[in-house]
Protein backbone atom coordinates (compact mmCIF):
# COMPACT_ATOMS: atom_id res chain seq x y z
CA UNK A 1 0.00 0.00 0.00
CA UNK A 2 1.32 3.42 -0.94
CA UNK A 3 1.42 6.43 1.34
CA UNK A 4 -0.66 9.52 0.79
CA UNK A 5 0.78 12.37 -1.25
CA UNK A 6 -0.19 16.01 -1.35
CA UNK A 7 0.49 18.64 -4.00
CA UNK A 8 -1.15 21.96 -4.78
CA UNK A 9 -0.10 24.56 -7.37
CA UNK A 10 -1.06 28.22 -7.10
CA UNK A 11 -0.74 30.22 -10.30
CA UNK A 12 0.71 33.71 -9.90
CA UNK A 13 0.28 35.26 -13.30
CA UNK A 14 0.72 33.68 -16.67
CA UNK A 15 4.14 32.03 -16.26
CA UNK A 16 4.85 31.64 -12.51
CA UNK A 17 3.57 29.03 -9.99
CA UNK A 18 4.03 28.37 -6.28
CA UNK A 19 3.93 24.64 -5.55
CA UNK A 20 2.93 23.32 -2.12
CA UNK A 21 3.57 19.77 -0.90
CA UNK A 22 4.07 17.83 2.32
CA UNK A 23 7.82 18.51 2.04
CA UNK A 24 7.47 22.29 1.72
CA UNK A 25 7.22 25.07 -0.84
CA UNK A 26 8.68 25.20 -4.33
CA UNK A 27 8.34 27.44 -7.37
CA UNK A 28 8.34 27.06 -11.12
CA UNK A 29 8.31 29.23 -14.21
CA UNK A 30 7.50 28.41 -17.82
CA UNK A 31 4.97 28.02 -20.58
CA UNK A 32 2.78 25.06 -21.57
CA UNK A 33 5.17 22.33 -22.66
CA UNK A 34 8.28 23.62 -20.85
CA UNK A 35 8.89 24.49 -17.16
CA UNK A 36 11.88 25.02 -14.87
CA UNK A 37 11.27 24.64 -11.16
CA UNK A 38 12.92 24.50 -7.75
CA UNK A 39 11.36 21.98 -5.39
CA UNK A 40 11.06 22.00 -1.62
CA UNK A 41 14.09 19.68 -1.57
CA UNK A 42 16.23 22.29 -3.38
CA UNK A 43 16.47 20.30 -6.60
CA UNK A 44 16.18 22.19 -9.88
CA UNK A 45 14.08 20.32 -12.45
CA UNK A 46 13.25 20.82 -16.13
CA UNK A 47 9.96 19.41 -17.37
CA UNK A 48 9.12 19.03 -21.06
CA UNK A 49 5.63 17.90 -22.03
CA UNK A 50 3.16 17.55 -24.85
CA UNK A 51 0.21 19.66 -23.64
CA UNK A 52 -3.14 17.91 -23.46
CA UNK A 53 -1.71 14.38 -23.66
CA UNK A 54 -0.44 13.74 -20.14
CA UNK A 55 2.98 12.82 -21.56
CA UNK A 56 5.95 14.52 -19.91
CA UNK A 57 9.61 14.05 -19.02
CA UNK A 58 11.33 15.54 -15.98
CA UNK A 59 15.10 15.88 -15.57
CA UNK A 60 16.97 16.93 -12.43
CA UNK A 61 19.44 19.67 -13.37
CA UNK A 62 20.85 20.34 -9.91
CA UNK A 63 20.78 18.15 -6.80
CA UNK A 64 20.25 20.98 -4.28
CA UNK A 65 21.51 20.86 -0.72
CA UNK A 66 23.37 17.73 0.35
CA UNK A 67 21.64 15.52 2.91
CA UNK A 68 24.60 13.22 3.54
CA UNK A 69 28.28 13.37 4.48
CA UNK A 70 31.31 11.06 4.54
CA UNK A 71 32.49 9.02 7.53
CA UNK A 72 35.97 10.25 8.57
CA UNK A 73 37.09 6.67 9.33
CA UNK A 74 36.01 4.65 6.28
CA UNK A 75 34.88 7.32 3.80
CA UNK A 76 31.42 5.78 3.25
CA UNK A 77 28.40 8.09 2.87
CA UNK A 78 26.32 8.58 6.02
CA UNK A 79 23.16 10.56 6.69
CA UNK A 80 23.36 14.16 7.90
CA UNK A 81 21.73 13.23 11.24
CA UNK A 82 23.44 9.86 11.82
CA UNK A 83 25.44 9.51 15.06
CA UNK A 84 27.30 6.34 14.01
CA UNK A 85 28.60 5.04 10.68
CA UNK A 86 26.57 2.02 9.53
CA UNK A 87 29.60 0.51 7.78
CA UNK A 88 32.39 0.72 10.36
CA UNK A 89 30.55 1.81 13.53
CA UNK A 90 32.64 4.97 14.09
CA UNK A 91 31.07 7.72 16.15
CA UNK A 92 30.27 10.80 14.07
CA UNK A 93 30.56 14.39 15.32
PyMOL commands that place a pseudoatom at each C-alpha (Angstrom):
pseudoatom trace, name=CA, resn=UNK, resi=1, chain=A, elem=C, hetatm=0, pos=[0.000, 0.000, 0.000]
pseudoatom trace, name=CA, resn=UNK, resi=2, chain=A, elem=C, hetatm=0, pos=[1.320, 3.420, -0.939]
pseudoatom trace, name=CA, resn=UNK, resi=3, chain=A, elem=C, hetatm=0, pos=[1.424, 6.435, 1.345]
pseudoatom trace, name=CA, resn=UNK, resi=4, chain=A, elem=C, hetatm=0, pos=[-0.660, 9.524, 0.792]
pseudoatom trace, name=CA, resn=UNK, resi=5, chain=A, elem=C, hetatm=0, pos=[0.778, 12.374, -1.247]
pseudoatom trace, name=CA, resn=UNK, resi=6, chain=A, elem=C, hetatm=0, pos=[-0.192, 16.012, -1.349]
pseudoatom trace, name=CA, resn=UNK, resi=7, chain=A, elem=C, hetatm=0, pos=[0.489, 18.641, -3.995]
pseudoatom trace, name=CA, resn=UNK, resi=8, chain=A, elem=C, hetatm=0, pos=[-1.146, 21.964, -4.777]
pseudoatom trace, name=CA, resn=UNK, resi=9, chain=A, elem=C, hetatm=0, pos=[-0.101, 24.564, -7.368]
pseudoatom trace, name=CA, resn=UNK, resi=10, chain=A, elem=C, hetatm=0, pos=[-1.058, 28.221, -7.098]
pseudoatom trace, name=CA, resn=UNK, resi=11, chain=A, elem=C, hetatm=0, pos=[-0.742, 30.218, -10.296]
pseudoatom trace, name=CA, resn=UNK, resi=12, chain=A, elem=C, hetatm=0, pos=[0.712, 33.713, -9.900]
pseudoatom trace, name=CA, resn=UNK, resi=13, chain=A, elem=C, hetatm=0, pos=[0.283, 35.256, -13.296]
pseudoatom trace, name=CA, resn=UNK, resi=14, chain=A, elem=C, hetatm=0, pos=[0.725, 33.684, -16.671]
pseudoatom trace, name=CA, resn=UNK, resi=15, chain=A, elem=C, hetatm=0, pos=[4.135, 32.031, -16.258]
pseudoatom trace, name=CA, resn=UNK, resi=16, chain=A, elem=C, hetatm=0, pos=[4.850, 31.643, -12.508]
pseudoatom trace, name=CA, resn=UNK, resi=17, chain=A, elem=C, hetatm=0, pos=[3.572, 29.033, -9.986]
pseudoatom trace, name=CA, resn=UNK, resi=18, chain=A, elem=C, hetatm=0, pos=[4.029, 28.373, -6.282]
pseudoatom trace, name=CA, resn=UNK, resi=19, chain=A, elem=C, hetatm=0, pos=[3.934, 24.642, -5.547]
pseudoatom trace, name=CA, resn=UNK, resi=20, chain=A, elem=C, hetatm=0, pos=[2.927, 23.319, -2.115]
pseudoatom trace, name=CA, resn=UNK, resi=21, chain=A, elem=C, hetatm=0, pos=[3.572, 19.773, -0.904]
pseudoatom trace, name=CA, resn=UNK, resi=22, chain=A, elem=C, hetatm=0, pos=[4.075, 17.832, 2.316]
pseudoatom trace, name=CA, resn=UNK, resi=23, chain=A, elem=C, hetatm=0, pos=[7.824, 18.509, 2.045]
pseudoatom trace, name=CA, resn=UNK, resi=24, chain=A, elem=C, hetatm=0, pos=[7.471, 22.287, 1.725]
pseudoatom trace, name=CA, resn=UNK, resi=25, chain=A, elem=C, hetatm=0, pos=[7.220, 25.073, -0.839]
pseudoatom trace, name=CA, resn=UNK, resi=26, chain=A, elem=C, hetatm=0, pos=[8.677, 25.196, -4.334]
pseudoatom trace, name=CA, resn=UNK, resi=27, chain=A, elem=C, hetatm=0, pos=[8.337, 27.444, -7.366]
pseudoatom trace, name=CA, resn=UNK, resi=28, chain=A, elem=C, hetatm=0, pos=[8.338, 27.058, -11.125]
pseudoatom trace, name=CA, resn=UNK, resi=29, chain=A, elem=C, hetatm=0, pos=[8.309, 29.233, -14.213]
pseudoatom trace, name=CA, resn=UNK, resi=30, chain=A, elem=C, hetatm=0, pos=[7.499, 28.410, -17.818]
pseudoatom trace, name=CA, resn=UNK, resi=31, chain=A, elem=C, hetatm=0, pos=[4.974, 28.019, -20.583]
pseudoatom trace, name=CA, resn=UNK, resi=32, chain=A, elem=C, hetatm=0, pos=[2.779, 25.060, -21.567]
pseudoatom trace, name=CA, resn=UNK, resi=33, chain=A, elem=C, hetatm=0, pos=[5.169, 22.331, -22.661]
pseudoatom trace, name=CA, resn=UNK, resi=34, chain=A, elem=C, hetatm=0, pos=[8.279, 23.621, -20.850]
pseudoatom trace, name=CA, resn=UNK, resi=35, chain=A, elem=C, hetatm=0, pos=[8.891, 24.493, -17.163]
pseudoatom trace, name=CA, resn=UNK, resi=36, chain=A, elem=C, hetatm=0, pos=[11.878, 25.021, -14.872]
pseudoatom trace, name=CA, resn=UNK, resi=37, chain=A, elem=C, hetatm=0, pos=[11.272, 24.635, -11.157]
pseudoatom trace, name=CA, resn=UNK, resi=38, chain=A, elem=C, hetatm=0, pos=[12.922, 24.505, -7.750]
pseudoatom trace, name=CA, resn=UNK, resi=39, chain=A, elem=C, hetatm=0, pos=[11.361, 21.976, -5.393]
pseudoatom trace, name=CA, resn=UNK, resi=40, chain=A, elem=C, hetatm=0, pos=[11.061, 22.001, -1.621]
pseudoatom trace, name=CA, resn=UNK, resi=41, chain=A, elem=C, hetatm=0, pos=[14.086, 19.677, -1.569]
pseudoatom trace, name=CA, resn=UNK, resi=42, chain=A, elem=C, hetatm=0, pos=[16.229, 22.289, -3.377]
pseudoatom trace, name=CA, resn=UNK, resi=43, chain=A, elem=C, hetatm=0, pos=[16.474, 20.297, -6.604]
pseudoatom trace, name=CA, resn=UNK, resi=44, chain=A, elem=C, hetatm=0, pos=[16.181, 22.191, -9.884]
pseudoatom trace, name=CA, resn=UNK, resi=45, chain=A, elem=C, hetatm=0, pos=[14.078, 20.324, -12.452]
pseudoatom trace, name=CA, resn=UNK, resi=46, chain=A, elem=C, hetatm=0, pos=[13.255, 20.823, -16.132]
pseudoatom trace, name=CA, resn=UNK, resi=47, chain=A, elem=C, hetatm=0, pos=[9.957, 19.414, -17.375]
pseudoatom trace, name=CA, resn=UNK, resi=48, chain=A, elem=C, hetatm=0, pos=[9.125, 19.033, -21.061]
pseudoatom trace, name=CA, resn=UNK, resi=49, chain=A, elem=C, hetatm=0, pos=[5.630, 17.901, -22.031]
pseudoatom trace, name=CA, resn=UNK, resi=50, chain=A, elem=C, hetatm=0, pos=[3.156, 17.550, -24.852]
pseudoatom trace, name=CA, resn=UNK, resi=51, chain=A, elem=C, hetatm=0, pos=[0.208, 19.657, -23.638]
pseudoatom trace, name=CA, resn=UNK, resi=52, chain=A, elem=C, hetatm=0, pos=[-3.139, 17.910, -23.459]
pseudoatom trace, name=CA, resn=UNK, resi=53, chain=A, elem=C, hetatm=0, pos=[-1.707, 14.383, -23.660]
pseudoatom trace, name=CA, resn=UNK, resi=54, chain=A, elem=C, hetatm=0, pos=[-0.440, 13.744, -20.137]
pseudoatom trace, name=CA, resn=UNK, resi=55, chain=A, elem=C, hetatm=0, pos=[2.983, 12.825, -21.558]
pseudoatom trace, name=CA, resn=UNK, resi=56, chain=A, elem=C, hetatm=0, pos=[5.953, 14.525, -19.912]
pseudoatom trace, name=CA, resn=UNK, resi=57, chain=A, elem=C, hetatm=0, pos=[9.605, 14.053, -19.019]
pseudoatom trace, name=CA, resn=UNK, resi=58, chain=A, elem=C, hetatm=0, pos=[11.331, 15.542, -15.984]
pseudoatom trace, name=CA, resn=UNK, resi=59, chain=A, elem=C, hetatm=0, pos=[15.100, 15.880, -15.569]
pseudoatom trace, name=CA, resn=UNK, resi=60, chain=A, elem=C, hetatm=0, pos=[16.972, 16.927, -12.428]
pseudoatom trace, name=CA, resn=UNK, resi=61, chain=A, elem=C, hetatm=0, pos=[19.436, 19.673, -13.374]
pseudoatom trace, name=CA, resn=UNK, resi=62, chain=A, elem=C, hetatm=0, pos=[20.855, 20.343, -9.906]
pseudoatom trace, name=CA, resn=UNK, resi=63, chain=A, elem=C, hetatm=0, pos=[20.781, 18.153, -6.799]
pseudoatom trace, name=CA, resn=UNK, resi=64, chain=A, elem=C, hetatm=0, pos=[20.249, 20.979, -4.281]
pseudoatom trace, name=CA, resn=UNK, resi=65, chain=A, elem=C, hetatm=0, pos=[21.507, 20.861, -0.716]
pseudoatom trace, name=CA, resn=UNK, resi=66, chain=A, elem=C, hetatm=0, pos=[23.373, 17.727, 0.352]
pseudoatom trace, name=CA, resn=UNK, resi=67, chain=A, elem=C, hetatm=0, pos=[21.645, 15.519, 2.914]
pseudoatom trace, name=CA, resn=UNK, resi=68, chain=A, elem=C, hetatm=0, pos=[24.600, 13.222, 3.543]
pseudoatom trace, name=CA, resn=UNK, resi=69, chain=A, elem=C, hetatm=0, pos=[28.279, 13.368, 4.480]
pseudoatom trace, name=CA, resn=UNK, resi=70, chain=A, elem=C, hetatm=0, pos=[31.311, 11.064, 4.537]
pseudoatom trace, name=CA, resn=UNK, resi=71, chain=A, elem=C, hetatm=0, pos=[32.486, 9.021, 7.527]
pseudoatom trace, name=CA, resn=UNK, resi=72, chain=A, elem=C, hetatm=0, pos=[35.967, 10.251, 8.567]
pseudoatom trace, name=CA, resn=UNK, resi=73, chain=A, elem=C, hetatm=0, pos=[37.094, 6.667, 9.327]
pseudoatom trace, name=CA, resn=UNK, resi=74, chain=A, elem=C, hetatm=0, pos=[36.009, 4.648, 6.285]
pseudoatom trace, name=CA, resn=UNK, resi=75, chain=A, elem=C, hetatm=0, pos=[34.884, 7.319, 3.802]
pseudoatom trace, name=CA, resn=UNK, resi=76, chain=A, elem=C, hetatm=0, pos=[31.424, 5.782, 3.249]
pseudoatom trace, name=CA, resn=UNK, resi=77, chain=A, elem=C, hetatm=0, pos=[28.404, 8.085, 2.867]
pseudoatom trace, name=CA, resn=UNK, resi=78, chain=A, elem=C, hetatm=0, pos=[26.318, 8.578, 6.025]
pseudoatom trace, name=CA, resn=UNK, resi=79, chain=A, elem=C, hetatm=0, pos=[23.162, 10.565, 6.688]
pseudoatom trace, name=CA, resn=UNK, resi=80, chain=A, elem=C, hetatm=0, pos=[23.363, 14.155, 7.902]
pseudoatom trace, name=CA, resn=UNK, resi=81, chain=A, elem=C, hetatm=0, pos=[21.734, 13.226, 11.236]
pseudoatom trace, name=CA, resn=UNK, resi=82, chain=A, elem=C, hetatm=0, pos=[23.445, 9.857, 11.817]
pseudoatom trace, name=CA, resn=UNK, resi=83, chain=A, elem=C, hetatm=0, pos=[25.440, 9.509, 15.065]
pseudoatom trace, name=CA, resn=UNK, resi=84, chain=A, elem=C, hetatm=0, pos=[27.303, 6.345, 14.011]
pseudoatom trace, name=CA, resn=UNK, resi=85, chain=A, elem=C, hetatm=0, pos=[28.599, 5.039, 10.682]
pseudoatom trace, name=CA, resn=UNK, resi=86, chain=A, elem=C, hetatm=0, pos=[26.573, 2.019, 9.533]
pseudoatom trace, name=CA, resn=UNK, resi=87, chain=A, elem=C, hetatm=0, pos=[29.599, 0.509, 7.778]
pseudoatom trace, name=CA, resn=UNK, resi=88, chain=A, elem=C, hetatm=0, pos=[32.388, 0.721, 10.362]
pseudoatom trace, name=CA, resn=UNK, resi=89, chain=A, elem=C, hetatm=0, pos=[30.548, 1.814, 13.534]
pseudoatom trace, name=CA, resn=UNK, resi=90, chain=A, elem=C, hetatm=0, pos=[32.644, 4.966, 14.085]
pseudoatom trace, name=CA, resn=UNK, resi=91, chain=A, elem=C, hetatm=0, pos=[31.071, 7.724, 16.153]
pseudoatom trace, name=CA, resn=UNK, resi=92, chain=A, elem=C, hetatm=0, pos=[30.270, 10.797, 14.071]
pseudoatom trace, name=CA, resn=UNK, resi=93, chain=A, elem=C, hetatm=0, pos=[30.561, 14.388, 15.316]
for i in range(1, 93): cmd.bond("trace and resi %d" % i, "trace and resi %d" % (i + 1))
show_as sticks, trace
zoom trace
